[in-house]
């Protein structure tokens, strides 16, 4: 079984998304797919001024396994990659998967 990510992995998750050209403007759709609730995302949107801060806060909340995250596979790389594919960020998901596979060699 895949190891769940922790809040201490936030920097690595954000860095991986950024280095694989993730479009941060899709943060809301991504976080819904990761299992966060609309109410949670509305709070994040109200608290954070720009999409990068919103994405970071959303991912931190995901890593805390809030809302229905565990119903969507938990805070894990495979869950993130599936959510990316679901919102038409397939190239980002595939690039992340390949990078992870390469680093595990």
JOFENDA-V767813 format. One record per residue. N is the residue number from 1. D_CENTER is the distance of its C-alpha to the mean C-alpha in whole Angstrom. Layout:
n & d_center
N & D_CENTER
N & D_CENTER
//
This chain:
n & d_center
1 & 19
2 & 16
3 & 15
4 & 13
5 & 11
6 & 12
7 & 12
8 & 14
9 & 11
10 & 9
11 & 11
12 & 11
13 & 7
14 & 8
15 & 11
16 & 10
17 & 8
18 & 11
19 & 14
20 & 13
21 & 13
22 & 10
23 & 12
24 & 10
25 & 13
26 & 11
27 & 8
28 & 10
29 & 10
30 & 7
31 & 6
32 & 10
33 & 9
34 & 7
35 & 10
36 & 10
37 & 14
38 & 15
39 & 17
40 & 15
41 & 13
42 & 17
43 & 17
44 & 14
45 & 16
46 & 19
47 & 18
48 & 17
49 & 19
50 & 16
51 & 13
52 & 12
53 & 13
54 & 11
55 & 8
56 & 9
57 & 10
58 & 8
59 & 5
60 & 9
61 & 10
62 & 7
63 & 8
64 & 12
65 & 11
66 & 13
67 & 14
68 & 14
69 & 11
70 & 13
71 & 15
72 & 12
73 & 12
74 & 11
75 & 8
76 & 9
77 & 8
78 & 10
79 & 8
80 & 5
81 & 8
82 & 10
83 & 8
84 & 8
85 & 12
86 & 12
87 & 12
88 & 14
89 & 12
90 & 14
91 & 15
92 & 12
93 & 11
94 & 14
95 & 14
96 & 12
97 & 13
98 & 17
99 & 16
100 & 15
101 & 18
102 & 20
103 & 19
104 & 20
105 & 24
//
